Amino acid sequence: MDLYPAIDLLNGQAVRLYQGDYARETVYNNDPVAQAKAFADAGARWIHVVDLDAARTGSPLNREVIAAICDAVNVPIQTGGGVRSEEAAAALFDAGVTRVVLGTAALEDPDLVRTLASRHPVAVGLDARGREVAVRGWEEGSGKDLLDVARGFADAGVEALIVTEIGRDGTLEGPDLDGLGEVLEATELPVIASGGVGSVADLVALEALRSGGRRLSGAIVGRALYEGAFTLQDALRASGPNS
């Protein structure tokens, strides 16, 4: 299971939100590039970057920061947040991003996902409250069911589905193992878990999760690393030999 330490960007700073609430923001590092270097130096094999400003408004306020991160580390960068057009995706790939994540656009324009995935490495971000997928920086419900949406991308050519339980994100209260198991059963696509990891035991549980004869391909970790619940090295060991 690959481990993805996360850098969430808001106003050029590395932050974490509590349950996706922009009013409940904690700033962890005002130098995201230095944070990316620290993750890379500690052995990260991927870094997950989210432009929270763009996720909410569609305006790529942190694109220069993302480009600087890509320039600063020799680690593949997976980036999402506000990618709602071919132009927005192209700008991120030009900046050095390895894989782009589409969330709102995946719900509102599935053909865009298929078009981009035919040319570039693309993942789909499915952020849900319960089983309802949310859009626009998690601020609006889509009325669409998580498992139905996951099934809909089976033949889209995407590299992975990134599944976040919003109610657990930033809480350190543990991942939604049952919900992730349902997604694993519903699709053959690789599934990356996000939200709720608060301990090494949570990572061990994610690595051990099996459903429908399948396992998770990755896990995203944010707040637990920033608050010192465990080190990145501990997390890499707990995530298994593929990390």
Secondary structure, DSSP 8 states (H G I E B T S, - for coil): -EEEEEEEEETTEEEEEETTEEEEEEEEES-HHHHHHHHHHTT-S-EEEEEHHHHHHS--TTHHHHHHHHHH-SS-EEEESS--SHHHHHHHHHHT-SEEEESHHHHH-HHHHHHHHTTS-EEEEEEEETTEEEETTTTEEEEEEHHHHHHHTTTS--SEEEEEEGGGTTT-S---HHHHHHHHHH-SS-EEEES---SHHHHHHHHH-EETTEE-SEEEE-HHHHTTSS-HHHHHHHT-TT-
